[in-house]
Amino acid sequence: MGGNLYDIVRTRFPDDPGACFIELPDGRRLRYADLETQSARIAHRLTRRGARPGDRVMAQIEKSPEAVFLYLACLRAGLVYLPVNTDYRAAELDYFRADAEPSVIVCDPGSPLATDHGTAGLTLDAQGGGTLTEALDALPDGFETASVGGDDLAAMLYTSGTTGRPKGAMLSHDNLASNAQALHRTWGFGPGDVLLHALPLFHSHGLFVALNVTLMNGTGMIFLPRFDADEVIRLLPRATVMMGVPTFYGRLLAAPGFDAGLCRHMRLFISGSAPLTAETFAAFEARTGHAILERYGMTETNMNTSNPLDGERIAGSVGMPLPGVEVRVCADDGAVLADGAIGEIEVRGPNVFTGYWRQPEKTAEAFRADGFFKTGDVGMIDAHGYLHIVGRSKDMVISGGYNVYPKEVESVLDRIAGIAESAVVGVPHPDFGEGVVAVATTEPGVTLDADAVIAEAKLELAGYKTPKALFFVDTIPKNVMGKVEKAKLRERYRDLFTPGGD
């Protein structure tokens, strides 16, 4: 493939530069011509601050059209775009800054990064104002795209760091371009599509999936600053595709007025970043007539698999490998397992990252000798070739010497009448090594007895898989992408079975 991602997507831009690229909730529209001129001017601003091809540009900014233009400016200038979560605090940001050594930092005026630390700093607020964009019209509206190779870095995203310090996953222009092309083809994007974009831009889902596929299609998107069910319901009739996390779809189902009529113009609903429950899948299809298309990806690989556009979408499955991507399930020793067997998911393809920033040892540990990346996710491939994820290897519970996959227990609990959602973790246990602990939320107005729920679950689960304790909570802790923060649950209940525990 090779070359700058910006040059690749630019060939797909509409012939009419006045075509809409971004429509904001207030009706304001930004054209593809604006994309070209504003990203060129921001590229000039960055390079005049001393940024050179290969340098990192670290950004902790709110979602805005200008944030999109900043990302594209980095591509055009051959800079490595490094977005970080807007919730990160000073200590976390200090680590990222020291590790990545950015030549330019762009941040919200209220960010801890706004303090001068010797790095060329620029500001950008949620309204698109700040030193990044002031007097932008005075800068040239053209920019010669940097000549980079497909293997050169386009972006870097830090992993969540749930097991040790976060690692910078290095993503090349080819990684991003190949994935955008595969998704564009797999999901059947065409000239009439309009994406409803309600995802954050510091995560691969909103940035590299939603945005890059839209650019590859050369069409427009309705651009919400954040997910708001009422706004989505208001704007959905003008869209054809929506990408979201399971939480989005649960909130839509709970919203008055969300029905099949509202979705009659929609072509496709896509879900990812966290597991979609079979119950949400079924309820959404019953309400709207649309089967949500679930897919599977991660920071280091972008997207790996997808349920089919045309064909059966199986609840609880993340589908089959994307074009050019290989997926297998292996035992600990690397032996490839037969269909139906549970093991670690491994991936190989042009989408897979080039390695961890300045951590060659961690990079070597993450790959097999034949180039397959060990994802850390546990799953199985069924007889029809569909991949099913049962959890993360670090989340697997070993109780009495037996492996317990939390997803299996959660699926049983979620089917019990009155339970809205559950999460299962393992915590230290004096007899079993780890004891299975569950937390759950209930449907509105429902009160359940924990012992009765455990007894009902035991009808479907082996004894070692059955929760030894169940707690009802108001909310289950999740990150901004809707993933359950199991590390927090393990910490909360770690002393439950130990002497003096709760």
C-alpha positions in Angstrom: 0.0 0.0 0.0 2.4 2.7 1.2 2.2 6.4 1.5 0.6 9.0 3.6 -2.9 8.2 4.9 -4.1 11.7 4.1 -3.1 11.3 0.4 -5.0 7.9 0.4 -8.3 9.3 1.8 -8.0 12.5 -0.3 -8.4 10.5 -3.4 -11.9 9.6 -2.1 -13.0 13.1 -1.3 -16.0 14.4 -3.3 -15.5 16.3 -6.5 -17.5 19.2 -5.1 -15.4 20.9 -2.4 -18.6 22.4 -1.1 -19.9 19.0 -0.1 -20.7 18.7 3.6 -18.1 17.0 5.8 -19.4 17.9 9.3 -22.9 18.9 10.3 -23.1 20.2 13.9 -26.3 19.9 16.1 -27.0 23.6 15.6 -27.2 23.1 11.9 -23.8 24.7 11.1 -21.9 22.9 8.3 -18.3 22.5 7.5 -17.3 21.5 4.0 -14.6 19.4 2.5 -13.1 22.7 1.4 -12.9 23.7 5.1 -11.2 20.4 5.9 -8.5 21.1 3.3 -7.8 24.7 4.2 -8.1 24.4 8.0 -6.0 21.2 8.3 -3.4 22.9 6.0 -3.2 26.0 8.2 -2.9 23.9 11.4 -0.2 21.9 9.8 1.7 25.2 9.2 1.1 26.2 12.8 2.6 23.0 14.1 5.6 23.0 11.8 6.3 26.6 12.6 6.4 25.5 16.3 9.3 23.3 15.3 7.5 20.0 14.8 9.1 17.8 12.2 8.1 14.5 10.6 8.2 11.7 13.1 7.7 14.1 16.1 4.8 13.4 18.5 1.9 15.8 18.9 0.2 15.1 22.2 -3.4 16.3 22.4 -5.8 16.3 25.4 -8.7 18.2 23.9 -12.5 18.1 23.8 -14.3 16.9 20.8 -14.7 19.6 18.1 -14.3 20.0 14.3 -11.0 21.7 15.0 -9.9 18.5 16.9 -10.6 16.6 13.6 -8.6 19.1 11.6 -5.7 18.8 14.1 -5.5 15.1 13.5 -5.6 15.5 9.8 -2.9 18.3 10.0 -0.6 15.8 11.8 -1.1 13.3 9.0 -0.4 15.9 6.4 2.8 17.0 8.2 4.0 13.5 8.9 3.6 14.0 12.6 2.6 11.3 15.0 -0.8 12.1 16.5 -1.1 11.1 20.2 -4.6 11.7 21.7 -5.1 11.1 25.4 -8.3 10.7 27.4 -9.8 14.0 28.6 -10.3 12.4 32.0 -6.6 11.8 32.7 -5.1 13.7 35.6 -1.8 15.3 36.2 0.2 12.2 37.3 -1.0 10.2 34.3 -0.3 13.1 31.9 3.2 13.5 33.4 3.9 9.9 32.6 2.7 10.2 28.9 4.6 13.4 28.4 7.9 11.9 29.8 7.5 8.7 27.8 6.4 10.1 24.5 8.5 13.2 24.5 6.2 15.2 22.3 7.5 18.3 20.5 4.1 19.9 20.6 1.3 19.6 23.2 -2.2 20.8 22.4 -4.6 20.9 25.3 -7.7 22.4 26.7 -7.0 25.7 28.6 -8.1 23.9 31.8 -5.9 20.9 31.4 -2.9 20.2 33.7 -0.9 20.1 30.4 -1.5 23.9 30.0 1.3 24.5 32.5 4.5 25.2 30.7 6.8 22.2 30.9 9.3 23.3 28.3 7.3 21.8 25.4 5.8 24.0 22.7 2.3 24.3 23.9 -1.0 25.3 22.2 -4.5 25.4 23.5 -7.8 24.4 22.0 -11.2 24.6 23.8 -14.5 22.8 23.1 -15.7 25.7 20.9 -12.6 25.5 18.7 -10.9 28.6 20.2 -7.4 28.9 21.6 -3.9 29.6 20.5 -4.0 26.7 18.0 -6.6 28.4 15.9 -6.2 32.1 16.6 -5.4 34.1 13.5 -5.5 30.9 11.5 -6.7 32.7 8.4 -3.4 34.5 8.2 -1.6 31.2 7.5 -1.4 29.6 4.0 -4.4 27.5 3.0 -2.3 24.9 1.2 0.3 22.4 2.5 2.5 20.0 0.7 1.7 16.6 2.3 4.8 15.1 3.9 6.3 12.2 1.9 6.2 9.2 4.3 6.3 5.5 3.9 3.4 3.2 4.8 5.5 1.9 7.7 6.1 5.3 9.1 4.1 6.1 12.3 0.8 8.0 11.9 -0.5 7.8 15.5 0.3 6.4 18.9 -2.3 5.4 21.5 -1.5 4.3 25.0 -3.0 1.1 26.3 -5.2 1.3 29.4 -2.4 0.1 31.7 -4.5 -2.3 33.8 -1.5 -4.5 34.1 1.5 -2.3 34.8 2.4 1.0 33.2 0.5 2.0 29.9 2.4 1.2 26.7 2.4 3.3 23.6 0.9 1.3 20.7 2.6 2.6 17.5 0.2 2.6 14.5 1.5 3.2 11.0 -0.1 4.9 8.0 -0.5 1.4 6.4 -2.1 0.1 9.7 -4.8 2.8 9.6 -5.3 2.9 5.8 -5.7 -0.9 5.4 -8.2 -1.1 8.2 -10.3 1.9 6.9 -10.4 0.3 3.5 -11.4 -3.1 4.8 -14.2 -1.7 7.0 -15.4 0.6 4.2 -15.8 -2.5 2.0 -17.1 -4.9 4.6 -19.8 -2.5 5.9 -20.9 -1.5 2.4 -20.4 2.3 2.6 -21.6 4.2 -0.4 -22.3 7.8 -1.7 -25.6 8.2 0.2 -24.3 7.3 3.7 -24.3 9.8 6.5 -22.7 8.8 9.8 -24.0 9.8 13.2 -20.8 10.4 15.2 -21.4 10.5 18.9 -18.1 8.8 20.0 -15.1 10.5 21.7 -12.1 11.3 19.4 -9.3 10.2 21.8 -10.1 6.5 21.2 -9.6 4.3 18.2 -13.4 3.7 17.8 -14.3 7.4 17.2 -11.0 8.4 15.5 -9.8 5.5 13.4 -13.0 3.7 12.7 -15.8 6.3 12.5 -13.7 9.2 11.1 -11.3 7.3 8.8 -14.2 5.3 7.3 -16.1 8.5 6.6 -13.1 10.0 5.0 -12.6 6.9 2.9 -16.2 7.2 1.8 -15.9 10.9 1.0 -19.2 11.7 2.6 -20.5 13.6 5.7 -21.2 13.0 9.3 -23.5 14.5 11.9 -21.1 15.4 14.7 -22.3 15.4 18.3 -19.9 16.6 21.0 -21.0 13.6 23.1 -23.7 11.0 23.3 -27.1 12.4 24.3 -30.1 10.1 23.7 -32.4 13.0 23.0 -30.1 14.5 20.5 -29.5 11.2 18.8 -33.3 10.7 18.5 -33.7 14.1 17.0 -30.9 13.7 14.4 -31.2 10.0 13.6 -33.7 10.4 10.8 -31.0 12.4 8.9 -28.4 9.6 9.2 -27.9 6.2 7.6 -25.2 4.7 9.9 -24.5 4.9 13.6 -21.5 3.6 15.4 -21.7 3.2 19.2 -20.9 1.3 22.3 -23.4 -1.0 24.0 -24.3 1.7 26.6 -25.6 3.9 23.7 -28.0 1.3 22.6 -29.2 0.6 26.1 -29.9 4.2 26.6 -31.8 4.5 23.4 -34.0 1.5 24.3 -34.8 3.3 27.6 -35.7 6.6 25.8 -39.4 7.4 25.1 -40.0 7.8 21.4 -37.3 5.5 20.2 -39.1 3.1 17.8 -38.9 1.5 14.4 -40.3 4.6 12.6 -37.4 6.6 13.9 -35.0 4.1 12.3 -36.6 3.6 9.0 -33.9 5.6 7.1 -31.1 3.8 8.9 -29.0 1.3 7.0 -26.7 0.0 9.8 -26.1 0.1 13.5 -22.6 -0.9 14.6 -21.5 -1.7 18.1 -18.0 -2.2 19.6 -15.5 -1.4 22.3 -17.3 -3.5 24.9 -19.4 -6.7 24.8 -23.0 -6.3 23.6 -25.3 -8.5 25.6 -27.6 -10.9 23.9 -30.5 -9.2 25.7 -29.7 -5.8 24.2 -29.2 -7.3 20.8 -32.6 -9.0 20.9 -34.5 -6.0 22.4 -33.0 -3.7 19.8 -34.0 -5.9 16.9 -37.5 -6.4 18.3 -38.0 -2.6 18.8 -36.4 -1.4 15.5 -36.2 -4.3 13.1 -32.4 -3.8 13.0 -29.9 -6.4 14.1 -26.9 -4.5 15.6 -23.7 -5.4 13.8 -21.0 -6.2 16.4 -17.3 -6.2 15.6 -14.0 -6.7 17.5 -10.9 -4.6 17.7 -8.4 -3.3 20.1 -5.9 -0.4 20.5 -3.0 -2.4 19.0 -4.9 -3.7 16.0 -7.8 -1.5 15.2 -10.6 -3.8 13.9 -10.1 -7.5 13.5 -13.5 -9.1 12.9 -17.0 -8.2 12.0 -20.4 -9.8 11.8 -21.5 -9.8 8.2 -23.4 -7.0 6.5 -25.3 -9.6 4.5 -25.7 -12.8 6.4 -26.5 -13.8 9.9 -25.4 -11.6 12.8 -25.1 -13.8 15.8 -25.8 -12.3 19.2 -22.7 -12.7 21.4 -20.4 -13.2 18.5 -18.0 -10.6 17.0 -18.1 -12.2 13.5 -15.4 -13.3 11.1 -12.0 -11.9 10.2 -11.9 -8.8 8.0 -10.4 -9.1 4.6 -6.6 -9.5 4.9 -6.8 -10.3 8.6 -6.1 -13.8 10.1 -7.5 -14.9 13.4 -6.7 -18.0 15.4 -7.3 -19.4 18.9 -4.3 -20.9 20.6 -3.2 -22.8 23.8 -0.6 -21.3 26.1 2.2 -23.1 24.2 1.1 -21.6 20.9 -0.7 -24.8 19.6 -3.6 -23.8 17.3 -6.9 -25.1 18.8 -9.8 -26.7 17.0 -13.1 -25.0 16.5 -15.0 -24.8 19.7 -12.0 -24.9 22.0 -11.3 -21.9 24.2 -7.9 -20.2 24.2 -6.1 -16.9 23.5 -7.1 -15.0 20.4 -4.2 -14.2 18.1 -4.2 -11.9 15.1 -2.0 -11.3 12.1 -2.6 -8.7 9.3 -1.8 -5.3 7.9 -3.9 -3.7 10.7 -1.6 -5.0 13.5 0.5 -2.3 15.1 4.3 -2.0 14.7 5.1 -2.4 18.3 5.2 -0.7 21.7 7.0 2.7 21.9 10.5 2.2 23.2 9.7 -1.2 24.7 11.3 -3.8 22.4 11.1 -6.5 25.1 7.3 -6.0 25.6 6.9 -6.0 21.8 8.8 -9.2 21.4 6.7 -10.8 24.2 3.5 -9.8 22.4 4.2 -11.6 19.1 4.7 -15.2 18.1 7.6 -16.1 15.8 5.3 -16.3 12.9 4.0 -12.7 13.3 0.7 -13.4 15.2 -0.1 -10.9 17.9 -1.2 -12.3 21.2 -4.2 -10.2 22.1 -4.7 -11.3 25.7 -8.4 -11.9 24.8 -9.8 -15.3 25.4 -12.3 -16.8 23.0 -13.3 -19.6 20.6 -14.2 -19.9 16.9 -17.4 -21.9 16.3 -18.1 -24.4 13.5 -19.3 -21.6 11.2 -16.2 -19.5 11.6 -17.6 -16.9 14.0 -15.4 -15.7 16.8 -16.8 -15.5 20.3 -15.0 -13.6 23.1 -15.3 -15.0 26.6 -13.1 -12.5 28.4 -9.6 -11.2 28.9 -6.9 -13.6 30.0 -6.2 -11.3 33.0 -9.9 -11.4 33.9 -10.1 -15.2 33.9 -10.8 -16.6 37.3 -9.0 -19.8 38.5 -11.1 -21.3 41.3 -10.0 -24.6 42.8 -7.7 -25.2 39.9 -10.6 -24.7 37.3 -10.8 -21.9 34.8 -13.9 -19.7 35.0 -14.6 -17.4 32.2 -16.5 -14.4 33.5 -18.6 -13.9 30.3 -20.2 -17.3 30.7 -21.3 -16.5 34.3 -22.4 -13.0 33.3 -24.6 -14.4 30.5 -26.4 -16.7 32.9 -27.0 -13.9 35.4 -28.1 -11.5 32.7 -30.9 -13.9 31.7 -32.4 -14.0 35.2 -35.6 -11.9 35.4 -35.0 -8.5 36.9 -31.3 -8.3 36.4 -30.3 -5.5 34.1 -26.5 -6.1 33.9 -23.8 -8.1 35.7 -20.1 -8.2 36.0 -18.0 -11.1 37.4 -14.5 -11.1 38.9 -12.2 -13.3 40.9 -10.8 -12.2 44.3 -8.5 -14.0 46.7 -10.0 -17.0 48.5 -8.2 -19.0 51.2 -9.5 -22.4 50.0 -10.0 -22.0 46.3 -7.2 -19.5 45.4 -9.9 -17.3 43.8 -13.6 -17.0 44.6 -16.1 -15.9 42.0 -17.8 -12.7 42.9 -20.6 -11.0 41.0 -22.1 -7.5 41.0 -25.4 -6.7 39.3 -27.8 -3.9 38.7 -31.6 -4.5 38.6 -34.3 -3.3 36.3 -36.1 -0.2 37.6 -38.4 -0.9 40.5 -37.2 -4.5 40.9 -35.8 -5.9 44.2 -34.0 -9.2 44.2 -32.6 -11.5 46.8 -28.9 -12.3 46.3 -29.1 -15.9 47.6 -32.1 -16.6 45.4 -30.3 -15.3 42.3 -27.2 -17.4 43.1 -29.4 -20.5 43.5 -31.1 -19.9 40.2 -27.7 -19.4 38.5 -26.5 -22.7 40.0 -29.1 -24.5 38.0 -27.1 -23.7 34.8 -23.6 -23.4 36.2 -21.1 -25.9 37.7 -20.4 -25.3 41.3 -17.0 -23.8 40.8 -18.4 -21.3 38.3 -21.3 -20.2 40.6 -20.7 -16.9 42.3 -19.8 -17.3 46.0 -21.1 -13.8 46.6 -23.4 -11.4 44.7 -23.8 -7.7 45.4 -26.5 -5.4 44.0 -25.1 -2.0 43.1 -26.6 1.2 41.6 -24.0 1.3 38.8 -21.2 -0.9 37.6 -18.0 1.0 37.1 -17.1 1.6 33.4 -14.7 3.6 31.4 -15.8 6.2 28.8 -16.1 3.5 26.1 -18.4 1.4 28.2 -15.9 -1.3 29.3 -16.4 -2.6 32.8 -13.5 -1.6 35.0 -12.9 -5.0 36.5 -9.7 -3.9 38.2 -11.8 -1.6 40.4 -14.2 -4.4 41.3 -11.3 -6.7 42.2 -9.9 -4.0 44.4 -13.3 -3.3 46.0 -13.9 -6.9 47.0 -10.3 -8.2 47.4 -10.6 -8.8 51.1 -14.1 -10.4 51.0 -12.9 -13.9 51.7 -9.8 -13.2 53.7 -9.6 -12.9 57.5 -10.9 -9.6 58.5 -12.5 -9.0 55.1 -16.0 -7.6 54.6 
